[in-house]
Amino acid sequence: MTFPPRFSRRIFILLLMLFFMKYIIAHELAHLIVKRHTKKF
């Protein structure tokens, strides 16, 4: 199967954005968890 270059590029960019969003969200959650634990101690 061959896709038009513009279409495949759009999908590739969307996948990259999703990957970065997941990474950023995980990073933010980790910071929140660390802050909560440091507040307790």
N, C-alpha and C positions, 0 to 999 in steps of 0.2 A: 504493500500500500504506500502510495506517495501523496504527501500533503503539499499544498501550496506553501511556499516559504514563509509568507506572512502569518498564516494560520498556525504552523508549527512553532514559529517564534513566539507567538502570543501564548500558546500553551506552555512553552518552556519558561517564559517570564512569570506566568501565573504559578507554576510549580516552584520556582525559585522564591517568589514572594511568600508562598505558603510555608516553605521550609524556614525562611528567615523569621516569619511571624512566630512559628512554633518555638524556635530557638530563643527569640526575644522574650516570649511569654514565660518559658521555662526559667530563663535567667531572672526575670522580675520576681517570679514565685520563689525562687531560691533566696533572693535578697530579702523578701518579706519573711520567710521562715527563719532566716538567720537573725533578722532584727527582733522577731518575737522571742527567740531563744536567748538572745543576748539581754533583752529586757528582763526576762525572768531571773537570770543569774545576778 
